[in-house]
Amino acid sequence: MTDTLQRFVFNEGEVRGELVLIEDTLKTALEGRDYPEPARHLLAQSLSAAVLLGGVLKMKGRISLQAKGQGPVTLLMADCSNERGARGLIHTEDSIQHGSIGEQLGHGQLVITIEPEQGQRYQGIVPLESDTLQECLQDYFTRSEQLDTLILLFADNERAGGLMLQKMPGYETTEDDDLWNRLTHLAQTTGQQELLSVAPETLLHRLFHEESISLYPEEPVFFHCHCSRERTANALETLGAQECYDLLAEQGEISVDCQFCNQQYRFGQDDIEALFGPHQRH
């Protein structure tokens, strides 16, 4: 089963939905990582969530979720582009256990950032007050976007997936007063095994066969890291000439590893001089 995002709308009211299923994307994100099983599970859910969030982007750009905490997990990040390229990482201690997101991250915040290629960056922040990542994301949509949203996230050792339903602006004009309650109840009848093993179109038919629903074309999801040598050089510039030359003197070269994809970028004397000019010794 290929990694895919299936978007859909209900024809009888202003409700949209998305269903994501990933396997190869998750495998690449975990490649070469010795994460404890609870950390793998949380990262897998985060990747699914990023793809679901990316599905609502109306412009070229990226959307990311990031959580920092003081618990066993100190950093959780995942992002997705409008083209459905996703990546993610987690910094964790071996002591991490299965539990609530508050227990895993400690007191922290979830930050959702939208970065359009053209235009202003937008950021929304929600405290990690709920027990699960999916509930924290629902809190974000309720508080920041004023949109009722249902999010279900599932993951096992090989696959991850998620289902999202969301009221659209104009829902209040829907004549079917029970539509939202009915749809969310039906969505919550699915479980991990079903969502991760059944083709999206088949699953949606099982859940909503009595509803009028329109499916958009399935969209492939893939792992994509947008790191580059140019971006890494820009990061070195922020360190400043003196610190870079000191590192060069100590190590002979500066080596920077991308935490998302493990790509390594090496900078020698000529590279640093191209950034800052010849070193002026004091």
N, C-alpha and C positions, 0 to 999 in steps of 0.2 A: 504494500500500500504506500503510495507516494505521499510526501508531506504536502498538505493542502489546506487552504482556507476556503470555506464555503460561506458566502454571504447570502442572506435571504430576507424577504419582507413578507409580512402578513397583509393580504389584500383587503381585509375587512376593517383594518384600523391602523393607526400610525405606530406600528411596532416593527422594529428591525431586529435581525439576529445574525450571529456568526458562529461557525463551528470550525475549530482548528484541530488538526491532527499532525503531529510531528514525530519522526523517528530518526532520519538521517541528520536533521538539524541538531537534534539533541546529542546524537552520537559524536558529531564533530565538536560540539561545545564541551563535551566531557573527555575528549581524546587527550590522553597524556596527563589527566588529572586524577589524583588519588583522593577524591573527596569521600568523606564518610557517607553512608547511605542516606541519612536524613538530609544532608546538604545536597546530594544529587537530586533528591526528591523536590526540595524547595527550589533549586535552580531550574529543574524541569518545568515546574508550575510557572515560574517567572517567565520563562521563554514563551510558553503558551499564552500567558497573559499579555506579553508584549506584542505578540502577533494579533491578538484580539483587539488591543488598543490601536495598533497600526491600521486595522481594518476600517477604522472610522476617520482616518486622515483624509482630508479633502484637498490637500495640496502636496506637492513634492517636498519630501523632508523625512524626518525621523521622529519617533516618539520613544521615550525611554522611561523606565521606572527604576528608581534607586532608593534603597533603604540602608541607613547606617544605624548601628546600634552598639550597645555596650555588653551584649550577651556573647554566647559562643560564636554567633555570626556577627562579624563587624562590618561587612559590606555585602550587599546584594544588588546586582545590576543586570538589566536586560533591556535591549532596545530592538526596534524593528523599523524598517523603512516603508515608504508607501509602495515599494516594489516587492515587499514581503521578505526582504533579507533580514535575518535576525541573528543576534549574538548575545552572550551573557556570561557572567562570572560570579563567583561567590568566594568570599574570604571567611574561613571558618576554623574554629579549633576542633580538635578530635573529640572534645567532650560534648559536642552537639548531640542532642537526643530528639526523637520525634516528640512533638508537643505543639503548643500554640506558637504563633509567630512572635508573640510578646516574650515567651520563654526563650525562643531562639535568638532574637535580636535584642532583648532587653527594651528599655525605654528608648523609643526612636521615632522616626518620621518616615513616611513614604512620600517621595517626591516624584511627580509626573512632569516630564519636560517635553514640550513640543518644539522642535527646531525646524522650521520651514527653510527651504533653500533660499527663498526670497521672503523677506518680511521679518517681523518681530518674534523673538523667542517668547514662549509662554510657559509659566511654571505654576503648578498647583501642589499644595502640601497638605497632607492629612496625617494626623497622629496614628500610630499603630495601636489602636485601642481595641480592635476586634481580635478574635482568636485565629483567623485564617487569612491568607493573602487575598482570597476571593472576596471575603467580607470587607477587608480594608479597601479594595478597589471599588466595591459597591459604595462604600462611604465616600470615596473621592468623587464619584459621579453625582451622588446626592448633594454633597456640600459645594463642590466647585462648579458643576455643570447643571445642577438642578434637574437631573434626568434620572428617573427611576430605572434601575439596572439590576439584572440578575446575572451573576457570573458563577459558573461551575468550572473548577479546575481539577484535573486528575493526572496522575503520573504513576508509572511503575518503573522497573529497572531499565526498560528499553524504549518506552514511548511516553508521550505526554499529549494532552489534549484539553480542550476547553469549549464551553458553550456559553454564549452571551445573548441575552435578550435585553432590549432597551426601548423605552418609550421615546418616540420622536416628538419634536415640537409640533403641536397640533393634535396631540392625542386626546386632549380634552373635548374635541369635537366628535370623537368616536361614539357611535350610537350604542354599541355593545358595551354596557357598563361592566360586564363581568370578564371582558376580554383579557385584561392584564392578569387578573387572578387565575384565570383558567390556563393561560399559556405558561405562566411560571410554575403552576402546579404540575402540568404535563412535563415540562422540562426537567423538573426535579425527580421524576420517576426513573430517569436514566441513572446508571451507575458507572463505575470505573471500567469494568470489564467490557460493557457494551459500548461505551463511548470510544474506547481505545482500540476496538477490534472490528467495528462495523463501519462500512463505507458511509461518508457523510450523508449522501442523498438517501440511502436506505434508512439511516437512523432518523433523519428528519421526517421521513414518511411514517415510520413507526410511532414517533412521538406526536405528530401533528396531522395525522391522516384525515381527521375530521375538519381541519381548518383549510382555508384557501391561502395557499402560500406560493410565492414566486421565487425561484432560485436564480441567482446570478451565476455566470460561468465560474467553475472552480479555478482558484489561483494557486500556482505552485509556491511553496514556502521553502526557503533554503538558508543555510548558514552563510552569512556574509559579514566580514569585518572590514570596516572602512579605514583601518590604519594605513599609513603610507610613510615612506621615507620623508616626504615633505612635511607631514604633520609632526613626525618625530623631531625633525630639525627645528620646527617652530617651537616645540616644547623645550628643546635645548636652549634656544634663544632666550626663553623666559628665565632660565637658570642664571644667565649672564656669562660674560666672557671669562671672568676670573675663575669661577667655579668649574667651568668646562675645561679650561687649561690646567687647573689643578688636578682634575680627574684624569686628564690626558697624561700628565706627568707621573701620576701614581700608577696608572694601568696600561699605558702605551696606546690605548684606544678606548673609546666610549662605546659600550654595548648596551642597547636598550631592547628589552623584550616586551612585546605586546602581551598584556595579560589575558586578552580575549582569545587570540589565535596562536600564540607562541611564536609569531614571526619575530625574527631577530634583526635588528638594524645596527650596523657597526659604523662608527665615525672615527677616522684617523686624523692626523695632523692637518693634512690638506683640506679635509672636510670642515674642520673647526675654523681654520683660517678663512675659508670661503664664507663662513657665517659671520665672523667677527673681525677679520683682518689679522695681520701678523701680531703675535703676542708681544705686548709691551712689558718687559720686565721692569720691576721697580726695585 
